[in-house]
Amino acid sequence: ASDAVRAKTGRSLPGPWDHVMYVVEGCYDDNCSWAAYAGVNSWFSVYLNKHYDDVTVQVHEIGHNLNLAHSGEGTETYKDYTCNMGAPYFNDEKGMLCYNAAKIYQIE
């Protein structure tokens, strides 16, 4: 995708932007169990078609860009319900979470 942007615009990404969102129409394999993914401590995030406008998904993926890992408990990856990094809701109707104190401390 970055090569396509460079070919069409002459710009290399991320260019002047801190974060770049890619939106893909669908999965390229049979495993479509994800809404989005992002580079950890990076500038890009990739959203599966309709999830690009879900604010909670954006906050979760930008968290990865800011070097945040998932917030789990024990062997559970998503178990910390005090933080968007532990319980990402994939639409605005289920509630919007921010980062908890530990994650905010990590960012600063």
Residue frames as a rotation matrix with the C-alpha (Angstrom) as fourth column:
ALA 1
0.571 0.821 0.000 0.00
0.821 -0.571 0.000 0.00
0.000 0.000 -1.000 0.00
SER 2
0.399 -0.499 -0.769 2.85
0.174 -0.783 0.598 2.38
-0.900 -0.372 -0.225 0.79
ASP 3
-0.675 -0.659 0.333 4.32
0.414 0.036 0.910 1.74
-0.611 0.752 0.248 -2.66
ALA 4
-0.111 0.732 0.672 0.96
0.976 -0.048 0.214 2.54
0.189 0.679 -0.709 -4.27
VAL 5
0.760 0.347 -0.549 0.76
0.509 -0.844 0.171 5.83
-0.404 -0.409 -0.818 -2.36
ARG 6
-0.088 -0.896 -0.435 4.30
0.098 -0.443 0.891 6.72
-0.991 0.036 0.127 -3.42
ALA 7
-0.673 -0.155 0.723 3.50
0.686 0.235 0.689 5.87
-0.277 0.960 -0.051 -7.08
LYS 8
0.171 0.870 0.463 0.34
0.941 -0.283 0.184 8.01
0.291 0.405 -0.867 -7.11
THR 9
0.943 0.301 -0.139 1.45
0.332 -0.858 0.391 10.97
-0.002 -0.415 -0.910 -5.01
GLY 10
0.330 -0.905 0.269 5.23
0.107 -0.248 -0.963 10.96
0.938 0.347 0.015 -5.11
ARG 11
0.197 -0.204 0.959 5.28
-0.902 -0.420 0.096 10.91
0.383 -0.884 -0.267 -1.28
SER 12
-0.452 -0.339 -0.825 6.84
0.099 0.900 -0.425 8.30
0.886 -0.274 -0.373 0.94
LEU 13
0.633 0.733 0.248 4.85
-0.241 -0.118 0.963 7.43
0.736 -0.669 0.102 4.04
PRO 14
0.010 0.874 -0.486 4.51
0.956 -0.150 -0.250 8.42
-0.292 -0.462 -0.838 6.76
GLY 15
-0.056 -0.038 0.998 5.58
0.618 -0.786 0.005 11.71
0.784 0.617 0.067 5.22
PRO 16
-0.632 -0.205 0.747 4.62
-0.278 -0.840 -0.466 14.68
0.723 -0.503 0.474 7.40
TRP 17
0.376 0.906 0.195 2.02
-0.600 0.077 0.796 12.65
0.707 -0.416 0.573 9.30
ASP 18
-0.384 -0.468 0.796 2.47
-0.920 0.265 -0.289 10.99
-0.076 -0.843 -0.532 12.68
HIS 19
-0.475 0.340 0.812 -0.05
-0.048 0.911 -0.410 8.23
-0.879 -0.233 -0.416 11.96
VAL 20
-0.595 0.291 -0.749 -1.41
-0.798 -0.097 0.595 6.76
0.101 0.952 0.290 8.73
MET 21
-0.112 0.665 0.738 -4.55
-0.374 0.660 -0.651 4.61
-0.921 -0.349 0.175 8.52
TYR 22
-0.882 -0.030 -0.470 -4.89
-0.447 0.364 0.817 2.03
0.147 0.931 -0.335 5.76
VAL 23
-0.008 0.910 0.415 -8.36
-0.666 0.305 -0.681 0.64
-0.746 -0.282 0.604 5.05
VAL 24
-0.946 -0.275 -0.172 -8.69
-0.315 0.654 0.687 -2.69
-0.077 0.704 -0.706 3.25
GLU 25
-0.246 0.922 -0.297 -11.89
-0.858 -0.064 0.510 -3.97
0.451 0.381 0.807 1.68
GLY 26
0.841 0.538 0.047 -11.64
-0.509 0.760 0.405 -7.49
0.183 -0.365 0.913 3.06
CYS 27
0.327 -0.715 0.618 -9.40
-0.440 0.464 0.769 -10.28
-0.836 -0.524 -0.162 4.22
TYR 28
0.150 -0.379 -0.913 -7.04
-0.970 0.122 -0.210 -11.92
0.191 0.917 -0.349 1.81
ASP 29
-0.886 -0.237 -0.398 -7.44
-0.173 0.966 -0.190 -15.28
0.429 -0.100 -0.898 3.49
ASP 30
-0.085 0.926 -0.368 -10.31
0.272 0.377 0.885 -17.08
0.959 -0.025 -0.284 5.24
ASN 31
-0.175 -0.051 -0.983 -9.41
0.979 0.098 -0.180 -15.75
0.106 -0.994 0.032 8.71
CYS 32
-0.295 0.158 0.942 -11.30
0.169 -0.962 0.215 -12.48
0.940 0.223 0.257 9.17
SER 33
0.340 0.428 -0.837 -11.39
0.852 0.236 0.467 -12.51
0.398 -0.873 -0.284 12.96
TRP 34
-0.492 -0.598 -0.632 -9.67
0.786 -0.617 -0.029 -9.12
-0.373 -0.512 0.774 13.31
ALA 35
0.711 0.691 -0.128 -11.01
0.601 -0.692 -0.400 -5.59
-0.365 0.208 -0.908 13.02
ALA 36
0.845 -0.513 0.151 -7.63
-0.343 -0.738 -0.581 -3.89
0.409 0.439 -0.800 12.66
TYR 37
0.597 -0.730 -0.334 -3.94
0.785 0.445 0.430 -4.18
-0.165 -0.519 0.839 13.45
ALA 38
0.940 -0.304 0.157 -1.10
-0.265 -0.937 -0.228 -1.73
0.217 0.172 -0.961 13.86
GLY 39
0.166 -0.963 -0.213 2.63
0.348 0.259 -0.901 -1.55
0.923 0.075 0.378 14.03
VAL 40
0.765 0.017 -0.644 3.92
0.642 -0.103 0.760 -1.36
-0.054 -0.995 -0.090 17.58
ASN 41
0.180 -0.660 -0.730 5.91
0.274 -0.679 0.681 1.83
-0.945 -0.323 0.058 18.12
SER 42
-0.660 -0.316 0.682 5.21
0.706 0.051 0.707 2.69
-0.258 0.947 0.189 14.50
TRP 43
-0.815 0.282 -0.506 3.14
-0.331 -0.943 0.008 5.03
-0.475 0.174 0.862 12.32
PHE 44
-0.645 0.552 -0.528 0.67
-0.568 0.115 0.815 2.75
0.511 0.826 0.240 10.52
SER 45
-0.556 0.556 0.618 -2.57
-0.268 0.584 -0.766 0.97
-0.787 -0.591 -0.176 11.31
VAL 46
-0.900 0.259 -0.351 -4.69
-0.262 0.322 0.910 -1.23
0.348 0.911 -0.222 9.03
TYR 47
-0.494 0.823 0.282 -8.48
-0.528 -0.026 -0.849 -1.40
-0.691 -0.568 0.447 9.33
LEU 48
-0.842 0.317 0.436 -10.79
0.501 0.759 0.416 -4.01
-0.199 0.569 -0.798 7.87
ASN 49
-0.511 0.575 0.639 -13.42
0.557 -0.345 0.756 -2.17
0.655 0.742 -0.144 5.78
LYS 50
0.376 0.847 0.375 -16.17
0.291 -0.492 0.820 -0.96
0.880 -0.199 -0.432 8.15
HIS 51
0.544 -0.161 -0.824 -13.97
0.839 0.127 0.529 -0.76
0.019 -0.979 0.204 11.27
TYR 52
-0.423 -0.785 0.453 -12.06
0.761 -0.579 -0.292 2.35
0.492 0.221 0.842 10.14
ASP 53
-0.284 0.360 0.889 -14.69
-0.208 -0.928 0.310 4.63
0.936 -0.097 0.338 11.69
ASP 54
0.694 0.430 -0.577 -14.98
0.431 0.394 0.812 2.83
0.577 -0.812 0.088 15.05
VAL 55
0.491 -0.508 0.708 -13.37
-0.587 -0.793 -0.163 5.24
0.644 -0.335 -0.688 17.50
THR 56
0.697 -0.224 0.681 -12.62
-0.569 0.407 0.715 2.55
-0.438 -0.886 0.156 20.07
VAL 57
0.771 -0.459 0.441 -10.80
0.596 0.763 -0.248 0.48
-0.223 0.455 0.862 17.44
GLN 58
0.566 -0.568 0.597 -8.82
0.168 -0.630 -0.758 3.57
0.807 0.530 -0.261 16.39
VAL 59
0.575 -0.333 0.747 -7.85
-0.786 -0.477 0.393 4.31
0.225 -0.814 -0.536 20.02
HIS 60
0.799 -0.257 0.543 -6.75
-0.058 0.867 0.496 0.69
-0.598 -0.427 0.678 20.48
GLU 61
0.672 -0.542 0.505 -4.62
0.734 0.398 -0.550 0.67
0.097 0.740 0.665 17.32
ILE 62
0.524 -0.499 0.690 -3.08
-0.203 -0.860 -0.467 4.10
0.827 0.105 -0.552 17.96
GLY 63
0.785 -0.225 0.577 -2.18
-0.571 0.098 0.815 2.67
-0.240 -0.969 -0.052 21.38
HIS 64
0.692 -0.570 0.444 -0.05
0.584 0.803 0.119 0.07
-0.424 0.177 0.888 19.58
ASN 65
0.530 -0.493 0.689 1.54
0.473 -0.502 -0.724 2.89
0.703 0.710 -0.033 17.53
LEU 66
0.508 -0.287 0.812 2.41
-0.632 -0.765 0.125 4.53
0.585 -0.577 -0.570 20.87
ASN 67
-0.478 -0.801 -0.361 4.17
-0.435 0.573 -0.695 1.31
0.763 -0.175 -0.622 21.96
LEU 68
-0.221 0.474 0.852 1.36
-0.934 0.149 -0.325 -0.01
-0.281 -0.868 0.410 24.16
ALA 69
-0.935 -0.042 -0.352 0.76
-0.138 0.958 0.253 -3.74
0.326 0.285 -0.901 24.43
HIS 70
0.032 0.973 -0.229 -2.51
-0.038 0.230 0.973 -5.47
0.999 -0.022 0.044 25.20
SER 71
-0.524 -0.090 0.847 -3.71
-0.821 -0.208 -0.531 -5.34
0.224 -0.974 0.035 28.81
GLY 72
0.061 0.517 -0.854 -4.49
-0.237 0.838 0.491 -8.84
0.970 0.173 0.174 29.92
GLU 73
0.194 0.005 0.981 -4.75
-0.977 0.086 0.193 -10.95
-0.084 -0.996 0.021 33.02
GLY 74
0.239 -0.189 0.952 -3.02
-0.216 0.946 0.242 -14.28
-0.946 -0.264 0.186 33.43
THR 75
-0.640 -0.457 0.617 -3.05
0.423 0.460 0.780 -16.00
-0.641 0.761 -0.101 30.06
GLU 76
0.382 0.864 0.329 -5.94
0.841 -0.177 -0.512 -13.88
-0.384 0.472 -0.793 28.74
THR 77
-0.564 -0.620 0.545 -4.81
0.807 -0.555 0.204 -11.27
0.176 0.554 0.813 26.18
TYR 78
-0.516 0.506 0.691 -7.92
-0.181 -0.853 0.489 -9.10
0.837 0.127 0.532 26.57
LYS 79
-0.044 0.501 -0.864 -8.95
0.789 0.547 0.278 -9.14
0.612 -0.670 -0.420 30.22
ASP 80
-0.727 -0.248 -0.640 -8.26
0.614 -0.653 -0.444 -5.71
-0.308 -0.716 0.627 31.70
TYR 81
0.042 0.880 0.474 -11.64
0.956 -0.173 0.237 -4.02
0.291 0.443 -0.848 31.50
THR 82
0.449 0.050 -0.892 -10.25
0.507 -0.837 0.208 -0.70
-0.736 -0.545 -0.401 32.79
CYS 83
-0.261 -0.718 -0.646 -8.45
-0.308 -0.572 0.760 0.02
-0.915 0.397 -0.072 29.54
ASN 84
0.648 0.474 -0.595 -9.08
-0.673 -0.008 -0.739 0.09
-0.356 0.880 0.314 25.81
MET 85
-0.199 -0.801 -0.565 -5.94
-0.915 0.358 -0.186 -2.00
0.351 0.480 -0.804 25.37
GLY 86
-0.918 -0.154 0.365 -7.53
-0.318 0.837 -0.446 -4.80
-0.237 -0.525 -0.818 27.38
ALA 87
-0.321 0.881 0.347 -11.13
0.582 0.473 -0.662 -4.77
-0.747 -0.011 -0.665 26.27
PRO 88
-0.934 -0.049 -0.354 -11.53
-0.212 -0.721 0.660 -3.24
-0.288 0.692 0.663 22.84
TYR 89
-0.006 0.973 0.229 -15.15
0.324 0.219 -0.921 -2.73
-0.946 0.068 -0.316 21.94
PHE 90
-0.771 -0.403 0.493 -15.71
0.536 0.005 0.844 -2.69
-0.342 0.915 0.212 18.23
ASN 91
-0.184 0.613 0.769 -18.43
0.630 -0.527 0.570 -0.08
0.754 0.589 -0.289 18.12
ASP 92
-0.779 -0.195 0.596 -19.38
-0.165 -0.854 -0.494 3.08
0.605 -0.483 0.633 19.92
GLU 93
0.208 0.967 0.149 -22.63
-0.512 -0.023 0.859 1.67
0.834 -0.255 0.490 21.29
LYS 94
0.525 -0.025 -0.851 -20.90
0.487 0.829 0.276 -0.69
0.698 -0.559 0.447 23.74
GLY 95
0.907 -0.214 -0.362 -18.99
0.232 -0.462 0.856 2.02
-0.351 -0.860 -0.370 25.53
MET 96
0.635 -0.724 0.271 -15.86
0.025 -0.331 -0.943 3.97
0.772 0.605 -0.193 24.92
LEU 97
0.811 -0.437 -0.389 -12.77
0.513 0.212 0.831 3.34
-0.280 -0.874 0.396 27.00
CYS 98
0.731 -0.680 0.050 -9.59
-0.609 -0.684 -0.401 5.35
0.307 0.263 -0.915 27.31
TYR 99
-0.039 -0.812 -0.583 -6.17
0.096 0.577 -0.811 4.18
0.995 -0.088 0.055 28.43
ASN 100
0.832 0.288 -0.474 -5.85
0.466 0.098 0.879 3.36
0.300 -0.953 -0.052 32.12
ALA 101
0.885 -0.465 0.025 -3.33
-0.397 -0.724 0.564 5.04
-0.244 -0.509 -0.826 34.43
ALA 102
0.267 -0.829 0.491 -0.61
0.183 0.544 0.819 2.46
-0.946 -0.129 0.297 33.75
LYS 103
0.219 -0.139 0.966 -0.85
0.963 0.190 -0.191 2.97
-0.157 0.972 0.175 29.99
ILE 104
0.923 0.121 0.365 -0.94
0.190 -0.968 -0.161 6.77
0.334 0.218 -0.917 30.28
TYR 105
0.673 -0.739 0.039 2.20
-0.312 -0.235 0.921 6.60
-0.671 -0.631 -0.388 32.44
GLN 106
0.128 -0.622 0.773 3.84
0.640 0.647 0.414 4.46
-0.757 0.442 0.481 29.73
ILE 107
0.564 0.165 0.809 3.03
0.791 -0.389 -0.472 7.06
0.236 0.906 -0.350 27.05
GLU 108
0.960 -0.207 0.186 4.47
-0.246 -0.945 0.215 9.93
0.131 -0.252 -0.959 29.06
